[in-house]
């Protein structure tokens, strides 16, 4: 980790450090992501478990998939399943995943690629490792993020974006101590390639040991940080967090992250996913693979799924 990097961050555009009088966001909460299993049995950490939805909106859930080193024959995926009413974002740091869906779409992502699937009105899809990886085994590590859609967009036609790792916007801090990958949204005027219906920012940050990063952050966005690997602190108050822990920031126009001077031997940097979004502030009903506004809409989604109106599994 990570798959997308540069030898010398000082060759990249630099993010300006906010002025001293800009309001820094305080840390409201630090929680530990519980472990579980998803799909056919691959291990996950539930990054948003136990966090009040008012701090998450427009995000619904995020799973860290792995990090796991599979033996030959062990790699696993998900069986065919439906979605409606939101977007799934699969960011693969290590390994390979193959996607297919009931609308005839599909693709392969690996090593720093992102697949952005807008389920909208609904579809069936499957994600699985390729046969070659099942045979050989290997490292698997990634994230899946669910982003809510506003009521006006919930029944839009499904859409896909395949964002290759080489397309993400790479930035650095003033001293070169941080590598910032902007997947979607904007940091200090620099936009990432992801096109979103709900205004959000999604970044993956690598902080060198001892490095500190203060980023400008939209005041109308929330802010969440998740430790992928390593350890450090959040906020000017220096709240500790590390692998598998989620930080909820309060209000402000900038936020601060810092890496501990000593990191884990398996990961030389502090790896953090930093998210923010404009809250939708609409009623949200989430059950299983469907995210709608009312219980009646959830019931209709299940009925449409049972009746085959979300598509059928391809025979080949």
C-alpha positions, 0 to 999 in steps of 0.5 A: 500500500498504496498502489498510486504514488510518486517518488518525489511528492515535491514535484506535485502541486501543493495545497496551501496551508490555511491562515492561522485565523481560519477556524480548525475543526474540533474532533467530536468522536473517535470510534473503533470499527468492528470486524465482520464478514461480507459477501461470500466471507471476506473480512471487513471493518465497519467504519461507520458502525455506531455513529449517528447518521446526522454526522454521516449524511450523505454517507451511509456506510463504509467497509474496509475490505481486508487487508488480507493475504489469501492462500491459493483457493481462498479469494472471495467476492459477493454473489449476485445482489440488488441495489436501488437508491444510492451509489456504491464506490469501490476503491481497490488498493491491492488486488483485483475485482471483476464486476458484472451487472444485469444491465450488461455492464462490467469491468475490472479494477485493481491497484488504486482503481475506483469503480463508481456505480450509481444504482439509481432505479436499480440493478443486480450486480456481482463483484468477485476476484478473477479466476487467476487470483483465486488460483494463485491467492494474494493480497486483497485490500480496499474500501466500499463506500455507500453514498446516498442520493437525494429523492429527485435522483433515486430513480435515475438510470444506473450509471458507471464510472471506472476511475483508473488509479492513474487518473486521480489528482495527486497533490502534496502539502507545503513541505511535501510530507503528505501525498493527497489523492483526490478521487472525487470533489475538490481540495484547494481548487484541485478537482478529482475525476469522480463525478458525483450527484451528491456534493462530496469529497473523497481523498486517500492521504499518505502522511510520512512519519511525523508529518502534519497536514492542515487542509482547507475544508468546505464549511457546508461539508461534514468531515470524517477520517478513517485510519487505513494503516498506521497511527497518528492524531486528528485535530489541533487537540491531537486526538489519537487514532489509528488503523480501524478507527474513525474520526468525526470532526465538528464545524470549521473551515480547515482540519488537521491530521498528523502522523506519529513519528514511529509507524508500523513496520508493515506500513511506513506511512499513516494512511487515511481516507478523508471524506466530506459531503453536503448533507441531504437532510431528507428522510432516509430508510435503509434496509439491506441493499435498498436506500429510499425515503419512505417505508413504502418505497422500500417495500416497492423496491423489494417487490420490484426485485422479486418481480424481476424488474431490477433485472435478471442474472445473465446466463453467460 
